[in-house]
Amino acid sequence: MRRSPVIVACWLIAIIGSIGQAWAGAAPDKIKFPYSPISWNSLPWWVAKDAGHFERNGLDVDLLYEGASSVIVQAMLAGEANFGGLAGPAIVSNVVSGGDVIQIAATVKTFTVPMYSAPNIKEVAQLKGQKVAVSRFGSISHIAAQNIFQKNGVTGAAVIQSGGTPESAAMLMSGAVAAAMVPPPHSIMLRDKGFRELVSVKQFREWNFPVVENGIAARRAFIDKNPAVAARIVRSVFEAIKTIYTNKEMAVKIMAKYTKVSDDRTLDESYRFSIDALAKDGFMAPEAFSTLVEQLVSQKSIDEAASKKLPVTAYFDNRFVIELEKEGFFKKLWQ
């Protein structure tokens, strides 16, 4: 018996509707997302969560603060999470040691820890033979300081490990060091007390060092099996970055919530840092990783022989950023 066109049409509409309902009602993918630090660097994760970008992309993300990138990597390697908010030495170190936590997108592609100095230090060249505080050896602040010295031909500076940003600021104020790598909010206090911002984020950007200071990390084993989930995380984070650029009121409110900071001046300074530093696309230059490997080898932080056995692509994967670029995602996002 032949069905009438009207019956067939109704049948097709019912099928399409049921498929749409099934998609709309599908449970979101649950993702644990450890990150560090509690500062403007983590604003993209917070905004992606609180502004609904993760949710709109079918993700139920549980943000988990961890104190250090190395701790996040260890948790990921233990199977506690497949994604994280971090970048830098911890990525390289784990890959050289046989781990599979790699970078899949960059959110910050410049150094962002300013160098502050005593008032009598007016240029980087004066730091020759002087003591300079960084948070920890092998940290981003240490790598940034080394790049400053190299760029300015400074030799003989003694790098001191302070233990953290507050400690670095305290060492500078006490006169124990001539300069220190100090981001906000402690940098505001130093400036108020007459200490000099010797190297700013703006200066770092002008020097254009190849670096990935923060971004999205992932287990290679997981993303190879679940590429769609990885792509949706990258999409969500860069939608959040667009929100940060275009909705200061929301961004500052979310930053205040997670940092527990209520001082308007500190929040405004941190927001300024985010706008100066957050990338508008997630593409990662291979030189950022090859340069970091060389620096970590020179510090004896990783095994040189083991690192030479690995191609630079062992540390990162641009495929999700490239796919979004081909879709026109970034162009449409920023037009």
C-alpha positions in Angstrom: 0.0 0.0 0.0 1.4 3.4 -0.9 1.6 6.0 1.8 0.3 9.5 1.0 2.8 12.3 0.8 1.3 14.0 3.8 1.8 10.8 6.0 5.4 10.4 4.7 6.1 14.1 5.5 4.7 13.8 9.0 6.7 10.6 9.6 10.0 12.3 8.5 9.2 15.3 10.7 8.6 13.0 13.7 11.9 11.2 13.1 13.9 14.4 12.7 12.2 15.9 15.8 13.1 12.8 17.9 16.7 12.9 16.8 16.9 16.6 17.7 15.4 15.9 21.1 17.8 13.1 21.7 20.7 15.4 20.8 19.4 18.2 23.0 18.8 15.9 25.9 22.2 14.1 25.6 24.2 14.2 28.8 27.2 16.6 28.5 30.7 15.2 28.7 32.0 15.4 32.2 35.5 16.8 32.3 37.8 17.4 35.3 40.0 20.4 34.6 42.8 21.1 37.1 44.6 24.5 36.7 47.0 26.9 38.2 47.5 29.7 39.3 44.8 31.7 41.0 45.4 34.9 38.9 44.3 36.5 35.7 46.1 33.7 33.8 43.2 31.4 34.7 40.5 33.8 33.7 39.7 32.0 30.5 38.8 28.8 32.4 36.7 30.7 34.9 34.8 32.7 32.3 34.3 29.6 30.1 32.6 28.0 33.2 30.7 30.9 34.6 29.6 32.5 31.4 28.3 29.2 30.1 30.7 28.5 27.2 31.5 25.0 28.4 27.9 24.2 28.9 26.8 25.5 25.4 29.5 23.2 23.9 28.1 20.1 25.6 30.7 20.0 28.5 30.2 19.7 32.2 33.5 21.0 33.5 34.7 20.7 37.0 37.4 23.2 37.6 40.0 22.1 40.2 42.7 24.5 41.5 46.2 22.9 42.0 49.1 24.7 43.4 51.7 23.9 40.7 51.9 22.8 37.0 54.0 19.8 38.0 51.2 18.6 40.4 48.6 18.9 37.6 50.7 16.9 35.3 51.2 14.1 37.9 47.5 14.0 38.5 46.8 13.8 34.8 49.4 11.0 34.3 47.7 9.1 37.2 44.4 9.2 35.3 42.7 11.8 37.5 42.1 14.2 34.6 42.5 14.3 30.8 42.8 18.0 30.4 44.3 20.9 32.4 45.2 24.5 32.3 48.9 24.9 32.2 52.0 25.2 30.0 55.7 25.6 30.2 58.5 23.4 31.7 56.1 20.8 33.2 54.9 19.8 29.7 58.4 19.3 28.4 59.7 17.5 31.5 56.9 14.9 31.5 57.2 14.2 27.8 61.0 13.7 28.0 60.3 11.3 30.9 57.9 9.3 28.8 54.6 11.0 29.8 51.9 11.9 27.3 50.6 15.3 28.7 51.0 17.7 25.8 49.9 21.2 24.8 46.9 21.5 22.5 46.3 25.3 22.5 48.1 28.4 23.8 46.1 31.1 25.6 49.2 33.2 26.5 52.0 33.5 24.0 54.2 36.0 25.7 56.1 36.2 29.1 53.9 38.0 31.6 55.9 38.1 34.8 57.4 41.6 34.9 60.8 42.3 36.3 60.9 44.9 39.2 64.1 46.5 40.5 65.4 48.7 43.2 64.9 52.4 42.3 68.6 52.9 41.6 68.5 50.3 38.9 67.4 52.0 35.7 68.3 49.5 33.0 68.8 45.7 32.8 72.5 46.1 32.0 73.0 47.2 35.7 72.1 43.7 36.9 75.4 42.3 35.9 76.8 40.5 39.0 73.6 41.3 41.0 71.1 39.0 42.7 67.7 38.5 41.0 64.8 36.6 42.6 62.6 34.1 40.8 59.8 32.0 42.3 61.5 28.6 41.6 64.3 27.3 39.5 62.8 26.0 36.2 59.7 28.1 36.6 58.3 30.5 34.0 59.7 33.4 36.1 63.1 31.8 35.9 62.8 31.2 32.1 61.6 34.8 31.6 64.5 36.2 33.6 67.0 34.1 31.6 65.5 35.5 28.4 65.8 39.1 29.7 69.5 38.5 30.5 70.2 37.0 27.1 68.4 39.8 25.3 70.3 42.5 27.1 73.7 40.7 27.1 73.8 40.4 30.9 76.2 37.9 32.3 77.1 37.0 35.9 73.7 37.7 37.4 73.0 35.4 40.4 69.5 33.9 40.2 68.0 33.3 43.6 65.0 30.9 44.2 62.6 32.6 46.6 59.9 30.0 46.9 57.0 32.1 45.5 55.8 35.5 44.3 55.3 37.0 47.8 58.7 35.9 48.8 60.3 37.4 45.7 58.6 40.8 46.5 59.8 40.6 50.1 63.4 39.9 49.1 63.4 42.9 46.8 61.9 45.2 49.5 64.4 44.0 52.0 67.3 44.7 49.7 68.3 41.1 49.6 68.2 41.2 45.8 68.5 44.0 43.2 65.6 42.8 41.1 62.8 40.2 41.2 60.2 38.7 38.9 56.8 39.8 40.3 53.3 39.8 38.7 50.2 41.4 40.1 48.9 42.0 42.7 52.3 42.2 44.4 53.7 44.4 41.6 51.2 47.1 42.5 52.6 47.2 46.1 56.2 47.4 44.8 55.3 50.2 42.4 53.6 52.1 45.2 56.8 51.8 47.3 58.9 53.3 44.5 60.3 50.2 42.9 60.8 50.3 39.2 59.1 48.1 36.6 62.3 47.3 34.7 60.7 45.0 32.1 57.0 45.1 31.4 54.6 42.7 29.6 54.5 45.3 26.8 58.3 45.0 26.5 58.1 41.2 26.4 55.6 41.4 23.6 57.8 43.8 21.6 60.8 41.4 22.0 58.5 38.6 20.7 60.2 35.7 22.5 58.8 32.3 21.2 56.9 31.0 24.3 53.7 29.3 25.4 53.2 30.6 29.0 49.8 29.2 29.5 47.2 27.1 27.6 45.3 23.9 27.4 47.1 20.7 28.1 45.7 17.2 27.4 46.6 13.5 27.6 47.5 12.4 24.1 46.0 9.0 24.6 42.6 10.5 25.4 42.4 13.1 22.6 43.4 10.6 20.0 40.3 8.6 20.9 38.1 11.7 21.7 39.1 14.5 19.3 35.6 16.0 19.3 35.8 16.6 23.1 39.2 18.3 22.7 37.9 20.5 19.9 34.9 21.6 22.0 37.2 22.5 25.0 39.4 24.7 22.7 36.3 26.3 21.2 34.9 27.1 24.6 38.0 28.6 26.0 38.5 31.0 23.0 34.8 32.0 23.1 35.6 32.9 26.8 38.6 34.9 25.8 36.4 36.9 23.4 34.0 37.5 26.3 36.9 38.8 28.4 37.9 41.3 25.8 34.3 42.5 25.2 32.7 42.3 28.6 35.0 43.8 31.2 32.3 44.0 33.9 31.6 40.3 33.7 35.3 39.3 33.5 36.2 41.4 36.5 33.2 40.1 38.5 34.3 36.5 37.8 37.9 37.2 38.6 36.9 38.7 41.9 34.9 35.5 42.7 37.7 33.1 42.1 40.6 35.2 43.4 38.7 36.4 46.5 40.1 39.9 45.7 37.8 42.9 46.3 40.2 45.8 45.7 39.1 47.5 42.6 42.6 48.7 41.7 44.1 45.2 41.9 41.2 43.8 39.8 41.6 46.5 37.2 45.4 45.9 37.0 44.8 42.2 36.6 42.2 42.7 33.9 44.7 45.0 32.1 47.3 42.2 32.2 44.7 39.8 30.7 43.9 42.1 27.8 47.6 42.7 27.2 48.5 39.0 27.2 45.6 36.7 26.2 45.9 35.3 22.7 43.2 35.6 20.1 44.0 32.2 18.6 45.6 29.1 20.0 48.2 28.3 17.5 51.6 27.3 18.9 54.9 27.9 17.2 57.3 25.0 17.2 60.2 27.3 18.2 58.4 28.0 21.6 59.0 24.3 22.5 62.5 23.9 20.9 63.7 27.0 22.7 62.2 25.8 26.0 63.9 22.4 25.6 67.3 24.1 25.1 66.8 26.3 28.2 65.8 23.3 30.4 68.8 21.3 29.1 71.1 24.3 30.0 69.6 24.4 33.5 70.1 20.6 33.7 66.3 20.3 34.5 65.8 17.6 31.8 68.1 14.9 30.4 69.8 16.2 27.3 70.2 12.7 25.6 66.6 11.9 26.1 65.4 15.2 24.7 67.5 14.8 21.6 65.6 11.6 20.8 62.3 13.4 20.5 60.9 15.6 17.6 59.6 19.0 18.7 56.1 17.8 17.8 56.2 15.4 20.8 55.3 18.3 23.0 52.3 19.8 21.3 49.5 19.2 18.8 48.0 22.1 16.7 45.4 20.0 15.0 42.4 21.3 16.9 43.4 24.9 16.5 44.0 24.3 12.8 40.6 22.6 12.4 38.8 25.6 14.0 40.8 27.9 11.8 39.7 26.0 8.7 36.1 26.3 9.9 36.5 30.1 10.1 35.9 30.0 13.8 38.6 32.5 14.9 37.9 34.9 12.0 34.2 34.9 12.8 34.8 35.2 16.5 36.9 38.4 16.1 35.2 40.0 13.2 
